Amino acid sequence: METKVLTTLEEIKIYSDPYRLQILNIFHKLNRPATVKEVSDEMGEVPAKVHYHVKKLEKIGLVYLVSTKEINGIVAKYYLPFTGTIEIKRQDAHNEPSATELMRSETYKLLSELYEQNKERFFNQVKNSNRAFASMVNNTLYMTDEEARDFFQEVTKMCEQYKDKKKGDQYRSYEFFATNIRNDLE
């Protein structure tokens, strides 16, 4: 499985933007190469606005161009989202306290947005479905740092087998959200 490492404040700001996270969610939801127009239609937005943000995501490798097709003299560009693991490593902020705080702030904003989106989908499913299927787990695990890294990689690898299936009669879409943090406050 591929890993995308975001190391600069600019990359983390691009990724942590709530609007861009929505765009990435639409690309994942479509589960096929899609144009900016298709994504903007799904969002009910103006294509030019979505295009601006897709270009930012493309710049850091979170979406990539897979094909083009000429339709009535217009070149349609088809993009796919990055589907691997995204890691944040603060390489440009080691010696500067203000840069470290900015990185921390952007990382916090990103995690908060991801959590809020997932929480909203969870509650909508429970509230709006006669056949609600939503489950949750919250455990404290005791591991070495190496075991924790291995555990997260294992969970991520397990998820891979379910990503390429197509939604339809047999398969349903499930959201999976997980964090793995060392609790140094104990």
Backbone as a printed PyTorch tensor [residue, N CA C, xyz], in Angstrom:
tensor([[[  0.8260,  -1.1670,   0.0000],
         [  0.0000,   0.0000,   0.0000],
         [  0.8810,   1.2450,   0.0000]],

        [[  0.4740,   2.2180,  -0.7620],
         [  1.2430,   3.4440,  -0.9090],
         [  0.9760,   4.3970,   0.2620]],

        [[  1.9870,   5.1550,   0.6390],
         [  1.8500,   6.1480,   1.7040],
         [  2.2410,   7.5090,   1.1610]],

        [[  1.4050,   8.4980,   1.4220],
         [  1.6930,   9.8850,   1.0580],
         [  2.0840,  10.5880,   2.3540]],

        [[  3.2740,  11.1870,   2.3700],
         [  3.7550,  11.8730,   3.5590],
         [  3.6790,  13.3800,   3.3160]],

        [[  2.9240,  14.0540,   4.1550],
         [  2.8130,  15.5110,   4.0890],
         [  3.7880,  16.0810,   5.1140]],

        [[  4.7200,  16.9020,   4.6440],
         [  5.7880,  17.3620,   5.5270],
         [  5.8080,  18.8610,   5.7420]],

        [[  5.1730,  19.6230,   4.8650],
         [  5.2320,  21.0760,   4.9940],
         [  3.8980,  21.6300,   5.4830]],

        [[  3.9730,  22.8190,   6.0270],
         [  2.7690,  23.4990,   6.4910],
         [  1.8090,  23.7210,   5.3250]],

        [[  2.3340,  24.0730,   4.1610],
         [  1.4910,  24.2920,   2.9800],
         [  0.7170,  23.0130,   2.6190]],

        [[  1.3870,  21.8700,   2.6110],
         [  0.7210,  20.6070,   2.2840],
         [ -0.3840,  20.2860,   3.2850]],

        [[ -0.1020,  20.5000,   4.5540],
         [ -1.0920,  20.1960,   5.5810],
         [ -2.2680,  21.1630,   5.4940]],

        [[ -1.9980,  22.4300,   5.1930],
         [ -3.0890,  23.3950,   5.0140],
         [ -3.9740,  23.0050,   3.8290]],

        [[ -3.3530,  22.5690,   2.7500],
         [ -4.1310,  22.1460,   1.5820],
         [ -5.0190,  20.9710,   1.9500]],

        [[ -4.4650,  19.9950,   2.6310],
         [ -5.2180,  18.7930,   2.9860],
         [ -6.2790,  19.0670,   4.0550]],

        [[ -5.9940,  19.9390,   5.0020],
         [ -6.9030,  20.1320,   6.1330],
         [ -8.0850,  21.0470,   5.8200]],

        [[ -8.1220,  21.6400,   4.6570],
         [ -9.2270,  22.5210,   4.2950],
         [-10.5350,  21.7220,   4.2050]],

        [[-11.5680,  22.0940,   4.9610],
         [-12.8270,  21.3330,   4.9660],
         [-13.4710,  21.1880,   3.5850]],

        [[-13.3890,  22.2120,   2.7690],
         [-13.9680,  22.1540,   1.4300],
         [-13.2400,  21.1130,   0.5740]],

        [[-11.9160,  21.0800,   0.7000],
         [-11.1330,  20.0990,  -0.0620],
         [-11.3960,  18.6820,   0.4420]],

        [[-11.6050,  18.5340,   1.7290],
         [-11.9550,  17.2170,   2.2580],
         [-13.2960,  16.7460,   1.6840]],

        [[-14.2300,  17.6670,   1.5030],
         [-15.5110,  17.3200,   0.8670],
         [-15.2890,  16.8580,  -0.5680]],

        [[-14.4170,  17.5500,  -1.2790],
         [-14.1010,  17.1730,  -2.6620],
         [-13.5100,  15.7720,  -2.6910]],

        [[-12.5580,  15.5020,  -1.8080],
         [-11.9720,  14.1600,  -1.7420],
         [-13.0330,  13.1100,  -1.4280]],

        [[-13.9470,  13.4350,  -0.5250],
         [-15.0270,  12.4990,  -0.1980],
         [-15.8930,  12.1880,  -1.4120]],

        [[-16.1790,  13.1870,  -2.2270],
         [-16.9890,  12.9650,  -3.4380],
         [-16.2300,  12.0690,  -4.4120]],

        [[-14.9530,  12.3420,  -4.6150],
         [-14.1580,  11.4690,  -5.4940],
         [-14.1920,  10.0230,  -4.9910]],

        [[-14.0260,   9.8320,  -3.6890],
         [-14.0640,   8.4750,  -3.1230],
         [-15.4510,   7.8630,  -3.2810]],

        [[-16.4750,   8.6610,  -3.0620],
         [-17.8570,   8.1800,  -3.1720],
         [-18.1650,   7.7360,  -4.6050]],

        [[-17.7010,   8.4990,  -5.5830],
         [-17.9470,   8.1410,  -6.9840],
         [-17.2510,   6.8420,  -7.3560]],

        [[-16.1020,   6.5810,  -6.7380],
         [-15.3980,   5.3050,  -6.9000],
         [-15.0520,   4.9850,  -8.3530]],

        [[-14.7240,   6.0270,  -9.0970],
         [-14.3300,   5.8870, -10.4960],
         [-13.6590,   7.1970, -10.9080]],

        [[-12.9400,   7.1960, -12.0280],
         [-12.4020,   8.4720, -12.4960],
         [-13.5410,   9.4580, -12.7600]],

        [[-13.3740,  10.6870, -12.2950],
         [-14.4280,  11.6900, -12.4250],
         [-13.8350,  13.0350, -12.8290]],

        [[-14.6600,  13.8330, -13.4580],
         [-14.2570,  15.1870, -13.8560],
         [-14.6100,  16.1700, -12.7380]],

        [[-14.0200,  17.3450, -12.8150],
         [-14.3420,  18.4110, -11.8730],
         [-15.8190,  18.7620, -11.9900]],

        [[-16.3530,  18.7440, -13.1980],
         [-17.7750,  19.0430, -13.4140],
         [-18.6570,  18.0390, -12.6790]],

        [[-18.3160,  16.7570, -12.7450],
         [-19.1030,  15.7380, -12.0470],
         [-19.0600,  15.9530, -10.5360]],

        [[-17.8830,  16.2810, -10.0210],
         [-17.7420,  16.5280,  -8.5880],
         [-18.5210,  17.7800,  -8.1910]],

        [[-18.4010,  18.8290,  -8.9900],
         [-19.1160,  20.0710,  -8.6560],
         [-20.6320,  19.8670,  -8.7160]],

        [[-21.1170,  19.0540,  -9.6620],
         [-22.5520,  18.7410,  -9.7220],
         [-23.0040,  18.0020,  -8.4650]],

        [[-22.2000,  17.0530,  -8.0050],
         [-22.5150,  16.3090,  -6.7770],
         [-22.5870,  17.2380,  -5.5660]],

        [[-21.7230,  18.2440,  -5.5630],
         [-21.6520,  19.1660,  -4.4330],
         [-22.6400,  20.3190,  -4.5600]],

        [[-23.2050,  20.5160,  -5.7690],
         [-24.0570,  21.6730,  -6.0040],
         [-23.2560,  22.9650,  -6.0210]],

        [[-22.0500,  22.8840,  -6.5520],
         [-21.1300,  24.0220,  -6.5800],
         [-20.7810,  24.4230,  -8.0110]],

        [[-20.1520,  25.5590,  -8.1360],
         [-19.6870,  26.0680,  -9.4260],
         [-18.4000,  25.3230,  -9.7910]],

        [[-18.2880,  24.7930, -11.0260],
         [-17.0830,  24.0480, -11.4190],
         [-15.7750,  24.8130, -11.2230]],

        [[-15.7760,  26.1280, -11.4810],
         [-14.5330,  26.9040, -11.3490],
         [-14.0020,  26.8680,  -9.9090]],

        [[-14.8910,  26.9390,  -8.9430],
         [-14.4780,  26.8950,  -7.5310],
         [-13.8770,  25.5260,  -7.1980]],

        [[-14.5510,  24.4730,  -7.6270],
         [-14.0650,  23.1160,  -7.3700],
         [-12.7380,  22.8930,  -8.0910]],

        [[-12.6330,  23.3930,  -9.3210],
         [-11.4060,  23.2420, -10.1090],
         [-10.2070,  23.8370,  -9.3750]],

        [[-10.3790,  25.0190,  -8.8040],
         [ -9.3060,  25.6680,  -8.0540],
         [ -8.7940,  24.7440,  -6.9430]],

        [[ -9.7100,  24.1440,  -6.2060],
         [ -9.3290,  23.2940,  -5.0780],
         [ -8.7770,  21.9390,  -5.5390]],

        [[ -9.2910,  21.4150,  -6.6480],
         [ -8.7560,  20.1650,  -7.1970],
         [ -7.3000,  20.3740,  -7.6200]],

        [[ -6.9910,  21.5200,  -8.1930],
         [ -5.6090,  21.8100,  -8.5970],
         [ -4.6830,  21.8420,  -7.3720]],

        [[ -5.1660,  22.3850,  -6.2680],
         [ -4.3710,  22.3950,  -5.0320],
         [ -4.1330,  20.9560,  -4.5550]],

        [[ -5.1870,  20.1410,  -4.5720],
         [ -5.0570,  18.7380,  -4.1540],
         [ -4.1310,  17.9710,  -5.0980]],

        [[ -4.2120,  18.2790,  -6.3830],
         [ -3.3430,  17.6200,  -7.3620],
         [ -1.8770,  17.9940,  -7.1000]],

        [[ -1.6410,  19.2380,  -6.7300],
         [ -0.2810,  19.7240,  -6.4740],
         [  0.4250,  18.8950,  -5.3980]],

        [[ -0.3190,  18.4170,  -4.4030],
         [  0.2980,  17.6410,  -3.3210],
         [  0.0430,  16.1420,  -3.4730]],

        [[ -0.5160,  15.7260,  -4.6090],
         [ -0.6560,  14.3070,  -4.9050],
         [ -1.8440,  13.6060,  -4.2720]],

        [[ -2.8600,  14.3610,  -3.8360],
         [ -4.0340,  13.7260,  -3.2370],
         [ -5.1270,  13.4410,  -4.2590]],

        [[ -5.0300,  14.0260,  -5.4380],
         [ -5.7960,  13.5880,  -6.6090],
         [ -4.8140,  13.5890,  -7.7670]],

        [[ -5.0830,  12.7530,  -8.7460],
         [ -4.1920,  12.7240,  -9.8950],
         [ -4.9930,  12.4790, -11.1690]],

        [[ -4.4930,  13.0540, -12.2320],
         [ -5.1130,  12.9410, -13.5500],
         [ -4.8600,  11.5470, -14.1000]],

        [[ -5.9530,  10.8730, -14.5300],
         [ -5.7850,   9.5230, -15.0700],
         [ -6.0540,   9.4610, -16.5620]],

        [[ -6.8820,  10.3840, -17.0710],
         [ -7.1420,  10.3810, -18.5140],
         [ -7.8040,  11.6870, -18.9320]],

        [[ -7.7760,  11.9230, -20.2240],
         [ -8.4840,  13.0600, -20.8050],
         [ -9.3020,  12.5590, -21.9890]],

        [[-10.3710,  13.2830, -22.2680],
         [-11.2230,  12.9050, -23.3960],
         [-11.8090,  14.1790, -23.9770]],

        [[-11.7290,  14.3400, -25.2990],
         [-12.3040,  15.5140, -25.9340],
         [-13.7900,  15.2800, -26.1710]],

        [[-14.6020,  16.1930, -25.6430],
         [-16.0530,  16.1170, -25.7920],
         [-16.5320,  17.4560, -26.3330]],

        [[-17.0230,  17.4390, -27.5850],
         [-17.5050,  18.6620, -28.2460],
         [-16.4780,  19.7890, -28.1920]],

        [[-15.2250,  19.4730, -28.4440],
         [-14.1620,  20.4620, -28.4810],
         [-13.6010,  20.8520, -27.1230]],

        [[-14.1410,  20.3030, -26.0640],
         [-13.6730,  20.6000, -24.7090],
         [-12.9490,  19.3680, -24.1660]],

        [[-11.7980,  19.5790, -23.5580],
         [-11.0300,  18.4740, -23.0040],
         [-11.5110,  18.2040, -21.5760]],

        [[-12.0960,  17.0310, -21.3850],
         [-12.5380,  16.6100, -20.0500],
         [-11.3830,  15.8650, -19.3870]],

        [[-11.0410,  16.2840, -18.1800],
         [ -9.9550,  15.6450, -17.4220],
         [-10.5730,  14.7930, -16.3300]],

        [[-10.1280,  13.5430, -16.2710],
         [-10.6460,  12.5890, -15.2940],
         [ -9.6060,  12.3520, -14.2070]],

        [[-10.0380,  12.5200, -12.9640],
         [ -9.1560,  12.3990, -11.8090],
         [ -9.5870,  11.2450, -10.9100]],

        [[ -8.6230,  10.7280, -10.1850],
         [ -8.8750,   9.7630,  -9.1130],
         [ -8.2320,  10.3040,  -7.8380]],

        [[ -8.8020,   9.9610,  -6.6870],
         [ -8.1770,  10.3910,  -5.4400],
         [ -7.0870,   9.4170,  -5.0190]],

        [[ -6.1530,   9.8960,  -4.2470],
         [ -5.1470,   9.0410,  -3.6280],
         [ -5.8610,   8.1350,  -2.6320]],

        [[ -5.5520,   6.8370,  -2.6410],
         [ -6.2760,   5.8950,  -1.7850],
         [ -5.4050,   5.2380,  -0.7180]],

        [[ -4.1620,   5.6220,  -0.6370],
         [ -3.2900,   5.0090,   0.3660],
         [ -3.3850,   5.7010,   1.7110]],

        [[ -2.3670,   5.5070,   2.5050],
         [ -2.2870,   6.1020,   3.8360],
         [ -1.6530,   7.4830,   3.7330]],

        [[ -2.1970,   8.4270,   4.4850],
         [ -1.6420,   9.7780,   4.5260],
         [ -1.0220,   9.9780,   5.8990]],

        [[  0.2670,  10.3390,   5.9060],
         [  0.9780,  10.5990,   7.1600],
         [  1.3880,  12.0570,   7.2040]],

        [[  1.3980,  12.6040,   8.4000],
         [  1.8570,  13.9720,   8.6010],
         [  3.1390,  13.9110,   9.4190]],

        [[  4.2130,  14.4220,   8.8240],
         [  5.5110,  14.4660,   9.5050],
         [  6.0350,  15.8820,   9.4030]],

        [[  6.2270,  16.5070,  10.5280],
         [  6.6030,  17.9160,  10.5660],
         [  8.1040,  18.0860,  10.3740]],

        [[  8.5600,  18.1350,   9.1450],
         [  9.9950,  18.2590,   8.8970],
         [ 10.4740,  19.6990,   8.8550]],

        [[  9.5900,  20.6370,   8.4990],
         [ 10.0650,  22.0160,   8.3570],
         [  9.8120,  22.8580,   9.6080]],

        [[  9.4170,  22.2260,  10.7070],
         [  9.0460,  23.0010,  11.8850],
         [  9.8470,  22.6320,  13.1320]],

        [[ 10.9170,  21.9130,  12.9750],
         [ 11.6210,  21.3830,  14.1440],
         [ 12.2090,  22.4560,  15.0700]],

        [[ 12.7930,  23.4910,  14.5200],
         [ 13.5140,  24.4280,  15.3710],
         [ 12.7630,  25.7210,  15.6460]],

        [[ 11.6290,  25.9000,  15.0410],
         [ 10.9070,  27.1470,  15.1950],
         [  9.5990,  26.9160,  15.9420]],

        [[  9.4690,  27.4250,  17.1660],
         [  8.2560,  27.1910,  17.9460],
         [  6.9850,  27.6580,  17.2380]],

        [[  7.0290,  28.8020,  16.5570],
         [  5.8290,  29.3040,  15.8740],
         [  5.4220,  28.3780,  14.7280]],

        [[  6.3850,  27.8380,  14.0000],
         [  6.0790,  26.8980,  12.9200],
         [  5.5170,  25.6000,  13.4830]],

        [[  6.0770,  25.1460,  14.6040],
         [  5.5710,  23.9350,  15.2510],
         [  4.1200,  24.1370,  15.6740]],

        [[  3.8150,  25.2890,  16.2350],
         [  2.4440,  25.5750,  16.6710],
         [  1.4890,  25.6580,  15.4820]],

        [[  1.9320,  26.2350,  14.3690],
         [  1.0990,  26.2770,  13.1570],
         [  0.8260,  24.8690,  12.6400]],

        [[  1.8390,  24.0310,  12.6360],
         [  1.6580,  22.6440,  12.1950],
         [  0.6680,  21.9350,  13.1090]],

        [[  0.8110,  22.1190,  14.3920],
         [ -0.0970,  21.5060,  15.3640],
         [ -1.5270,  22.0030,  15.1380]],

        [[ -1.6720,  23.2730,  14.9090],
         [ -2.9920,  23.8640,  14.6860],
         [ -3.6540,  23.3010,  13.4240]],

        [[ -2.8850,  23.2060,  12.3390],
         [ -3.4390,  22.6670,  11.0860],
         [ -3.7790,  21.1840,  11.2240]],

        [[ -2.9260,  20.4510,  11.9380],
         [ -3.2040,  19.0310,  12.1630],
         [ -4.4720,  18.8720,  13.0010]],

        [[ -4.6380,  19.7010,  14.0020],
         [ -5.8370,  19.6840,  14.8370],
         [ -7.0690,  19.9840,  13.9930]],

        [[ -6.9710,  20.9920,  13.1470],
         [ -8.0930,  21.3630,  12.2750],
         [ -8.4680,  20.2020,  11.3590]],

        [[ -7.4770,  19.5380,  10.8090],
         [ -7.7140,  18.4010,   9.9240],
         [ -8.4300,  17.2790,  10.6640]],

        [[ -7.9010,  16.8950,  11.8050],
         [ -8.5070,  15.8060,  12.5710],
         [ -9.9260,  16.1670,  13.0050]],

        [[-10.1320,  17.4040,  13.4250],
         [-11.4740,  17.8430,  13.8260],
         [-12.4540,  17.7400,  12.6700]],

        [[-12.0260,  18.1560,  11.4990],
         [-12.9170,  18.1020,  10.3290],
         [-13.2290,  16.6590,   9.9410]],

        [[-12.2130,  15.8080,   9.9280],
         [-12.4430,  14.3970,   9.6090],
         [-13.3960,  13.7630,  10.6200]],

        [[-13.1820,  14.0700,  11.8860],
         [-14.0470,  13.5340,  12.9380],
         [-15.4850,  14.0330,  12.7630]],

        [[-15.6570,  15.3200,  12.5290],
         [-17.0010,  15.8950,  12.3820],
         [-17.7350,  15.2960,  11.1890]],

        [[-17.0470,  15.1350,  10.0650],
         [-17.6810,  14.5310,   8.8910],
         [-18.1160,  13.0990,   9.1880]],

        [[-17.2400,  12.3410,   9.8350],
         [-17.5820,  10.9650,  10.1460],
         [-18.7060,  10.8950,  11.1600]],

        [[-18.6670,  11.7360,  12.1710],
         [-19.7190,  11.7800,  13.1940],
         [-21.0640,  12.1120,  12.5480]],

        [[-21.0780,  13.0650,  11.6350],
         [-22.3070,  13.4550,  10.9440],
         [-22.8800,  12.2940,  10.1350]],

        [[-22.0160,  11.5790,   9.4070],
         [-22.4860,  10.4150,   8.6400],
         [-23.0260,   9.3300,   9.5730]],

        [[-22.3480,   9.1190,  10.7040],
         [-22.7810,   8.1250,  11.6770],
         [-24.1920,   8.4550,  12.1900]],

        [[-24.3920,   9.6860,  12.6490],
         [-25.6940,  10.0760,  13.1940],
         [-26.7810,  10.0960,  12.1250]],

        [[-26.4430,  10.5270,  10.9100],
         [-27.4310,  10.5030,   9.8230],
         [-27.8890,   9.0810,   9.5300]],

        [[-26.9590,   8.1430,   9.5330],
         [-27.3090,   6.7500,   9.2770],
         [-28.2360,   6.2120,  10.3610]],

        [[-27.9050,   6.4770,  11.6010],
         [-28.7230,   5.9940,  12.7130],
         [-30.1100,   6.6510,  12.6800]],

        [[-30.1570,   7.9410,  12.3810],
         [-31.4100,   8.6970,  12.4070],
         [-32.3140,   8.4070,  11.2080]],

        [[-31.7440,   8.2190,  10.0360],
         [-32.5310,   8.2020,   8.8000],
         [-32.7630,   6.8360,   8.1880]],

        [[-32.3430,   5.7840,   8.8270],
         [-32.4730,   4.4760,   8.2120],
         [-33.2740,   3.5330,   9.1040]],

        [[-34.1800,   2.7980,   8.4640],
         [-34.9190,   1.7730,   9.1920],
         [-34.0110,   0.6110,   9.5470]],

        [[-33.0070,   0.3880,   8.6990],
         [-32.0750,  -0.7260,   8.9030],
         [-30.6890,  -0.1720,   9.2130]],

        [[-30.6320,   0.6520,  10.2340],
         [-29.3650,   1.2990,  10.5720],
         [-28.3050,   0.2590,  10.9180]],

        [[-27.1550,   0.4370,  10.3440],
         [-26.0120,  -0.3860,  10.7160],
         [-24.8680,   0.5710,  10.9900]],

        [[-24.6130,   0.7790,  12.2370],
         [-23.5120,   1.6340,  12.6380],
         [-22.9530,   1.0500,  13.9240]],

        [[-21.6560,   0.9040,  13.9710],
         [-21.0430,   0.3620,  15.1730],
         [-19.8510,   1.2230,  15.5490]],

        [[-19.4740,   1.1170,  16.8020],
         [-18.4030,   1.9600,  17.2960],
         [-17.5990,   1.1700,  18.3200]],

        [[-16.3100,   1.4510,  18.3730],
         [-15.4660,   0.8250,  19.3880],
         [-14.4850,   1.8770,  19.9000]],

        [[-14.2060,   1.8100,  21.1760],
         [-13.2270,   2.7080,  21.7790],
         [-12.5010,   1.9070,  22.8510]],

        [[-11.2640,   1.5560,  22.6100],
         [-10.4820,   0.7330,  23.5270],
         [ -9.1550,   1.3960,  23.8580]],

        [[ -8.6170,   1.0620,  24.9980],
         [ -7.2400,   1.4110,  25.3280],
         [ -6.4260,   0.1430,  25.1470]],

        [[ -5.4210,   0.2060,  24.2980],
         [ -4.5670,  -0.9380,  24.0100],
         [ -3.1810,  -0.6460,  24.5710]],

        [[ -2.4820,  -1.6810,  24.9890],
         [ -1.1410,  -1.5180,  25.5390],
         [ -0.1450,  -2.1980,  24.6100]],

        [[  0.7330,  -1.3780,  24.0010],
         [  1.6780,  -1.8620,  22.9990],
         [  2.9620,  -1.0480,  23.0710]],

        [[  3.9950,  -1.5810,  22.4640],
         [  5.2090,  -0.7920,  22.2610],
         [  4.9310,   0.1310,  21.0710]],

        [[  5.7960,   1.1260,  20.8640],
         [  5.6340,   2.0150,  19.7150],
         [  5.6670,   1.2230,  18.4050]],

        [[  6.5660,   0.2510,  18.3440],
         [  6.6650,  -0.5760,  17.1320],
         [  5.3870,  -1.3870,  16.9230]],

        [[  4.8690,  -1.9800,  17.9950],
         [  3.6180,  -2.7410,  17.8840],
         [  2.4670,  -1.8420,  17.4440]],

        [[  2.4420,  -0.6020,  17.9370],
         [  1.3870,   0.3380,  17.5550],
         [  1.4580,   0.6570,  16.0620]],

        [[  2.6690,   0.8840,  15.5550],
         [  2.8410,   1.1280,  14.1060],
         [  2.3890,  -0.0910,  13.3130]],

        [[  2.8060,  -1.2770,  13.7470],
         [  2.4140,  -2.5220,  13.0670],
         [  0.9060,  -2.7170,  13.1090]],

        [[  0.3020,  -2.4410,  14.2540],
         [ -1.1470,  -2.5830,  14.4150],
         [ -1.8860,  -1.6830,  13.4240]],

        [[ -1.4650,  -0.4170,  13.3420],
         [ -2.1210,   0.5200,  12.4280],
         [ -1.9410,   0.0810,  10.9790]],

        [[ -0.7570,  -0.3890,  10.6340],
         [ -0.5180,  -0.8780,   9.2750],
         [ -1.3770,  -2.1010,   8.9780]],

        [[ -1.5570,  -2.9660,   9.9580],
         [ -2.3930,  -4.1560,   9.7860],
         [ -3.8530,  -3.7820,   9.5360]],

        [[ -4.3580,  -2.8560,  10.3390],
         [ -5.7460,  -2.4000,  10.1660],
         [ -5.9100,  -1.7620,   8.7910]],

        [[ -4.9550,  -0.9340,   8.4190],
         [ -5.0070,  -0.2760,   7.1080],
         [ -4.9730,  -1.3080,   5.9870]],

        [[ -4.1200,  -2.3180,   6.1270],
         [ -4.0340,  -3.3860,   5.1230],
         [ -5.3420,  -4.1700,   5.0380]],

        [[ -5.9610,  -4.4470,   6.1920],
         [ -7.2420,  -5.1510,   6.1980],
         [ -8.3020,  -4.3580,   5.4250]],

        [[ -8.2690,  -3.0560,   5.5410],
         [ -9.2480,  -2.2020,   4.8490],
         [ -9.0880,  -2.2710,   3.3300]],

        [[ -7.8760,  -2.4790,   2.8550],
         [ -7.5930,  -2.4910,   1.4150],
         [ -8.4690,  -3.4750,   0.6460]],

        [[ -8.7370,  -4.6380,   1.2010],
         [ -9.5010,  -5.6600,   0.4840],
         [-10.9390,  -5.2400,   0.2090]],

        [[-11.4190,  -4.2030,   0.8950],
         [-12.8010,  -3.7750,   0.7320],
         [-12.9410,  -2.4860,  -0.0800]],

        [[-11.8380,  -1.8740,  -0.4680],
         [-11.8950,  -0.5760,  -1.1270],
         [-12.2710,  -0.6400,  -2.6030]],

        [[-11.9180,  -1.6970,  -3.2900],
         [-12.1080,  -1.7420,  -4.7380],
         [-13.4040,  -2.4040,  -5.1780]],

        [[-14.2060,  -2.8340,  -4.2420],
         [-15.4900,  -3.4480,  -4.5960],
         [-16.4440,  -2.3450,  -5.0260]],

        [[-17.3910,  -2.6970,  -5.8790],
         [-18.3330,  -1.7130,  -6.3950],
         [-19.6330,  -1.7570,  -5.6090]],

        [[-20.1140,  -0.5710,  -5.2540],
         [-21.3880,  -0.4630,  -4.5500],
         [-22.4890,  -0.9760,  -5.4690]],

        [[-23.4010,  -1.7500,  -4.9490],
         [-24.4900,  -2.2920,  -5.7520],
         [-25.3810,  -3.1750,  -4.9120]],

        [[-26.0420,  -4.1260,  -5.5780],
         [-26.9850,  -5.0000,  -4.8820],
         [-26.3310,  -5.7490,  -3.7310]],

        [[-25.1200,  -6.2350,  -3.9450],
         [-24.4640,  -7.0570,  -2.9350],
         [-23.6530,  -6.2320,  -1.9350]],

        [[-23.0310,  -5.1460,  -2.3950],
         [-22.1220,  -4.3910,  -1.5450],
         [-22.7270,  -3.0440,  -1.1640]],

        [[-22.5340,  -2.6720,   0.0760],
         [-22.9500,  -1.3770,   0.6030],
         [-21.7090,  -0.6040,   1.0210]],

        [[-21.8440,   0.7030,   1.0460],
         [-20.7430,   1.5700,   1.4480],
         [-20.7470,   1.7380,   2.9640]],

        [[-19.5950,   1.5350,   3.5940],
         [-19.4190,   1.7240,   5.0310],
         [-18.2700,   2.6960,   5.2500]],

        [[-18.4450,   3.6120,   6.1630],
         [-17.3820,   4.5280,   6.5400],
         [-16.6010,   3.9030,   7.6840]],

        [[-15.2960,   4.0110,   7.6260],
         [-14.4460,   3.5230,   8.7130],
         [-13.5000,   4.6450,   9.0900]],

        [[-13.4840,   5.0140,  10.3380],
         [-12.6550,   6.1060,  10.8350],
         [-11.9140,   5.5980,  12.0560]],

        [[-10.6180,   5.7370,  12.0920],
         [ -9.8480,   5.2350,  13.2330],
         [ -8.6860,   6.1760,  13.5120]],

        [[ -8.3520,   6.2820,  14.7780],
         [ -7.1420,   6.9910,  15.1720],
         [ -6.3200,   6.0410,  16.0230]],

        [[ -5.0340,   6.2540,  16.0190],
         [ -4.1330,   5.4370,  16.8130],
         [ -3.1360,   6.4130,  17.4340]],

        [[ -3.3200,   6.7160,  18.7100],
         [ -2.4630,   7.6970,  19.3640],
         [ -1.8530,   7.1290,  20.6310]],

        [[ -0.6490,   7.5420,  20.9160],
         [ -0.0160,   7.1410,  22.1730],
         [ -0.5180,   8.0860,  23.2520]],

        [[ -0.9470,   7.5250,  24.3570],
         [ -1.4820,   8.3210,  25.4560],
         [ -0.3750,   8.6020,  26.4540]],

        [[  0.2910,   9.7210,  26.2670],
         [  1.3870,  10.0960,  27.1780],
         [  0.8690,  10.7910,  28.4340]],

        [[ -0.4370,  10.9550,  28.5440],
         [ -0.9910,  11.6800,  29.6790],
         [ -1.2980,  10.7720,  30.8640]],

        [[ -1.1540,   9.4550,  30.7030],
         [ -1.4350,   8.5400,  31.8110],
         [ -0.3700,   8.6140,  32.8740]]])
